[in-house]
Amino acid sequence: MGGRRSGLDKARAKMVEAGVDPVAVETFAHYYRLLEHGETGLIPESTIEPVDMESLADVEVADDVAADAIRKTVAIKLNGGLGTSMGMERAKSLLCVRRGLSFLDIIARQALHLRKEYDAPLPLIVMNSFRTSADTLHALARYEDLEVPGLPLEFLQNKEPRLLLDGLLPVEWPKDPELEWCPPGHGDIYTALRGTGLLDLLIEQGYRYAFVSNSDNLGAVPAPRVAGWFAASGAPFAIEAVRRTASDRKGGHFARRKADGRIVLRETAQTAKEDLAALADLDRHRFTSTNNLWFDLHAMKQKLDERDGILGLPLIRNEKTVDPADPASPKVVQVETAMGAAIEVFEGARLIEVGRDRFIPVKTTNDLLVLRSDVYAIGDDFALTQVASDVPFVDLDPAHFKVVGEFDKRFPEGAPSLARASALTVNGDWTFGHGVQVVGAVELSGKGAQRVPEGEVLSGDA
């Protein structure tokens, strides 16, 4: 055990030397000890049962309750992602979505519009990583009145050492020392809010509720109606859920723990191999998380104070290679937590089913093409409205479309019309001319560079 203990000592020393917040160091130590004891973070199917919930569509929210709630709300966007899976090296939220506007532009304008409409301060604060901070602040600087006096525009998520799978020692990688570090998963938001003093500051300034969502989900508007529902519920914590579809089969889902009746969020990484079929059963586990969260700032402070800053979220043990681009590089373990998992920490936490319009995440260039097309309209309030009857299934050949730079070259005149499409599958190297329309289910394939001519109507019947 001596070697193992020195692994934690070395990791701790490395974090202290890098200036990591002391509570983040203790939080990491908590999870290190769980790893050491062989904790896998798995949630067996036999310990949970399906969960049901109310739907936002059926809830009555009085206008004055909604208006009052949004005036006490702060909107926090998770913005630490670099879009590396799409070949990017800066904040994914800087990607252009429409009309020269990036995710960040649209998020800022959504907030500014709501402020005006509801006469609400509605601070917008981004949680950046050490890699996304400078680019993000530069992009937001054009919105001079975005920053609310007395509050910062950003706070930084923590970082922690990656551990060698064999022996749990902090990895050393002189070729690129940045790869020795990883973010602790978005569950770090609570540690970071407390450690930076922002949680206390928000409470001091009279805010009561936080709405937290991912910056790559433009459906996650801090909607007064949802704020009103949350305020009226009196719950300490809530998550917006959507019905799972075939594309969510591999993703996390909500369930109720049999032992104590608490709601849990089970991620794929917390599911044993023998339970993967149950995870994929959309009739059994019907709801997935949008990662749109609401919590009462006072309840969060009280819980963190009770636990010395460590919420004790379930461990997610993530195995990777130290260099993601080199499968032969040493295997490492990343200790992660999911922010939605905090639902099990709070007695009386709630779930609410929302429409798919509040969950439009962009994880791949397939998603980006749908967002840039005419499937959604962007209104004067900068909210997205689905105008197509269905969101089409898009599958672009990763050899030519996975990386944003290559993807952009193949749509030089913008995205094709997908409003009447049910599916678009592209195999091979295709470039699209101006004003192409896709109708029904269309599959393109061919050898060598191909072009869809300007104005072409691609029909699934053809």
N, C-alpha and C positions, 0 to 999 in steps of 0.2 A: 504493500500500500504506500510505502514511502515515496516511490516514483510517481504514483498518481497524485499524492498530495502536493508534491513539488510541481506537478502539472498545473494545479490550481494556483499555487504560489507564483509560478512564472507568468501565468495568464493575468493574474491580478496585478503583478508588478508592471507588466507591459501596458495594461490599461491605465494605471496610475501615471506612468511615465508619459503616456499620450494625452494626459489631461482629461480623461473620461470622468464624468460626474460620479462621485462616490456611491450614490444610491444605485446607479447603473452597474457599478462594479459589484456591489452586494447582490443585486438582482442576478447578474451573470453567475456569481458564486453559488446562488441558490440552485440554478439549473445545472451547473457543473456537478454539484453533489448528486442531483437526481440521475444524471448520466452515469456517474461513477457507480451508482447502485443498480445500474442496469435498467433504469426507467426508460420505457420506449415511447410513452405518451399515447399508446394505443387505447382506443375505446371499443371494447368488444360489443358486437351486435346484441349479445345476450343481456347486456346491462342497460339497454336503452329501448324506448318504444317511440312510435311515431307521434308527432305533435300537431295540434290544430291551432288555429288562431283566427282573430277577427280580420275583416277586410276593410281597408280605408274607404272603399267605394260605399260601404254600408254605414259608415260612422257619421254622426251629426256633429259638426263643429261650428259653433256660433262665430260670426265674423269678428265680434269684439274679443273673443277668447283667442282667436288666431292672431289678430293684430297685436294683442297684449303679449302673447308668447314670443312672437318674432322680434319684438322690441327688447326682449331679455335674452336673445340668442346670439351666440358667436358661431360663425362657420369656420371650420378647420378643414383644410385640404391636405391629404397625404401626397407629398410631391417628391419623394425620395428616389423614384424609379428613373433609370437612365434609358429605358427602351433598348437595352443591349440585345434582346432577342430579335429586334428589328434592325440591328446594325448601327444603332445610335450611340453616341458617346456623350450626350448631354440630356437634360431633363426631357422626358418623353412628352411632357405637357407643352413643349415649345413647337411640336409638330403642327403644321397648318391643317386646319379642319375645313374651312370654307371661307370664301371671299377674303382671303388674306388674313383670316383670324385664326390664332392658335387656340388650343384648349384653355391656356391661361387668359387670353383675351376674352373668351366667351364667359369663363368663370367670373372674371372681374366685372364684366358688364351685367351678368345676371345679378350679382350682389348690389351693384350701383343702382340698377333698376328697382330692385326690391326696397332699397333704402328710401328711394324717392316715393314710391307708391305707398309705403306703410309708415313713413316718417320714423324710420328705425335706424339706430346706429349700425346694426348688423356688421360687426367687424369681420373681415376676411383675413385669416391667418394661415400661412402655409407651413407645414412641417417638411423642411428640406433635409437632404443628406449633405455631407460635406462635399459631395460632387455636384449637387444641383443648385446650391445656394446662389452663387454669383450670377449664373445665367438667368435664374428665375427673378432675382431682384432687379436685374437690368431690364428684363421684359416687362415687369410690373411698374417700373419707374414712370412710364408714360401716363399712368393713371394717378394724377397728382393728389386727388382727394380720396384715394383708396385707403390710405393709412388712417386709422382712427387715432386722434391725439391721445397720448399716454399708453398706447399699445404698440407692440412691434408688428411688422408685417410677416415675420417668420420666426420660427424657433427650430433648432437642429435636433434631428434624431441622434441617438447614441450609436457607438460602434463597438464591436467586440471582436476578440481574436477567433479565427477559425482554428479548430483543433484537429490534429492528426487522428484519423480513425484508429490507428494503432498506438495506444498509449495516452491519448487525450492531451498531448503536449501542444502548446501553441505552435502553429506551423511557421517555418521561416522560408521565405521565398525572395532572395536578394534580387532576382531578375526583375521583379515588380512587387515591391514591398506593400503596395496598396492591396494586393490580392491576399495578404495575410489577414485582412480585416473583412468583416461583413456587418450588415445591419442586423439588429436582433429581431427582425420581423416587425410588422406594424403594431404588435402588442406593446412595443416600446413607447408608444405615444403617451401612456399614463405616467411612466417613469420620467419621460422628457418634460411633460407638462409640469410635473411637480419640481423636478430638478432645476429647471430654468426659472422657477418662480412665477411662471405664467398663470398657473392655476389659482394661486393666491391673488395675483393681480386682477384677474377677471372677476373673482368674487368681490374684491375690494371695490371694483368699479360698478358693481350692481348687476352683473350678468348672472343668469340662473341656469341657462341650458346651453349645451354644446351640441352642434350638429357636425359630425365628422364623416367625411367620404373621400373616395379616391379621386385624384385630379384627372384620371383618364375616363371617368364616368360623367359625361355631360348631362345625364338625366338626373344627377344628384343635386337638384336645386334645393336650397334651404326653404322649403315650401311652408308658408304660414299655416296652411291647413294641417300639415303633419305636426308642426310645432304646437299648434293648438290641441291636437289629439294627445300629444305627449304630456303637455302641461296639465290637461284635464285628468289624465290617467293617474297622476300622482306617482307614477313609477320612477324608480331611481335610474333605470337604464332600459333602453329599447332598441331593437334592430328592425329595419324594414326587410321583409322577405318577399321573394317572388316564387311563383310555381316553377318547378324545375321542368326543363324541356330536354329533348335528346342531347342538346349541346352541353347540358349541365350534368350529364351522367357521371362524369369523372370528378365533379366538384364536390365541395363540402355541403352538408345539409344540417338542418336543425332536428333535434330529437329531445325526448324527456328522459332524464336519468331515473331508473326505477328506484334506486336506493333512497333518494331524497326529493324526487319530484322536480328538481331544478332543470331549467332548459339548458341544453348543451349544444355547441356547434362542433360537429365532427368533420375535420378536414380529411382529404384523401390520405395525407401522410400519417393520419392517426387511425387508419383502418387496416386491420390485419388482412393478409391475402385471402383467407377463407371467408372473410366478410365482404369482399369486393362486389359480389353479386347482389348482396343486400343493399350496399351503397348505391349501386346502379339501378335499383328497383324504384322507378318513378311513381309507382302506385303506393309503395310502402312509405318512402320518405319523399314527401311531395314538395318540400320547400327548401330553397337555398338562400344564402345571404346575399344581399346587394352590397354589403359592406357600408351601408348608410346607417350610421349609429346616432342615437340621441342619448345624452346622459345629463343628470342633474349635477351641476358643479359641486354643490354642497355635499351630496351623497358620495361623490367620487373622492373629495378631500377627506371626508370622515373615514372612508374605507382605507385609503392610503395611509392616513395617520395611524389608524388602528394596527396596520400591518407593517409599520416602519418603512413605508414606501414600496413594499413588494406585494403586488396584488396576488401573486401566486397563480398566474394563468397556467393552463395545462401546457406541458412541454411539447414542442414539435421538433423532432430530431430529423434533420435534413442532411442526407449524405450527398456530397458533390466531389469534384476534383478541384484542387487549389486553383488551377488555371482552367476556367470553363471551356476554353478553346482547345485544350490539350488533354484528351482522355487518358493519356499515359502519366499525367502528373499525379502526385500523391493524393490519396483519398482523404477527405476532411469531413468533419461533422460540423454543421452550423446549428447552434441552439437558437430556435425561433419560437415566437409566440404570436397568436393571431389576436388582433384587438377585439374582434367579435366574441372571442371566448370569454371575455369579461362578463358576459351575460350570466354565466353560472356563479359568479361571485356575489351577485346582488339578489337578495330575497325580493320577490315581487317584480322581477324584470319581466318585460313584455315583448311580444312579437306582433307585428302588423303586416298583413299582406298588402303589397302595393302593386300597381300596374307595371308592366315591363318598360313603360316609358321612363321609369325612375332608375332603370338599370341598363345602361348602354355602354358597357366597358369596351375599351379598345386594347386587346392583348396582342393582336397580330395585324398584318397589313390587310388580311381578309376583312377584319372589322373596320379598318380605316377606310377601305373602299366603300363599304356600306354607308359609313358616316359622311363621306364626301359626295355621295350620290344624292338623288332626289327622294330617297326613302323617308328622310326626315326634312321638315322645314324648320328654319330658325326664325322665330317671331321677333317682334319689337322688344319683347322682354328677354330676348336671347335664350329662351327655353326651347328645347327641341320638341317638336310634335311629329309623331309618326304619321305620315300622310299616305304611305302605301298600306294596302290591307294587311300585308304580311312582311316581315323582315326576311329577305331572301337568304338562302344558304350560299355562302361564297367560299370556294376552295381554289386558290391560285397556286400554280406550280412553285414550290419553295425555291427551286433552282434559279428562278428568274424574278420572283416577286417578294421573297421573304425580307430582303433588306430594303429599307425605305428609298435609298438612292436609286436602286435598280427598278423598284416599283414605280417611282415618279417618272422615270424615263419612258415607261411603257404606257403612261396616261398623260402625254404631253399637253393635251387639250382638256384635261379634267376627266372626272369619272363618267362612265356611261350612265344612261338612265336605267335604274333598277326598280322603278316604282311598280312595274308590272311583271317583274321577274319573280320566280319562285326559287331558282337556283342558277348559279353560274360556276361552272367548273372549267378551269383553264389548265391544260397540259401542254407544256412547251413554251416557246418564246414568242408571245403575241404582243403587238403594240396596237393601241386603240386610237382611231381617228376621232375627230370632233363629232359630237352629237350622235354617238352610237346608242341604240336602244336595245335592251335585253327584255324579251317577253317570254314568260313561262320558264321551263327548265332548259338551260342551254349548256352544251359541253363543247369546248374547242380543243382540238389536238392537232399536232402537225410537227414535222421535222424542220429544223432550221428556223430562221427568223420569219415570222408571218405578220401580216397587218390586217386589221379590220378597217375597211375604208370608211371615210367620213359619211355620216348620215345613215349608215347601215342599220337595218332592223334585224337583230338576231332572234329568231323565233324557235322555241322548243319543238314546234311542229315540223320545222324544215328538215 
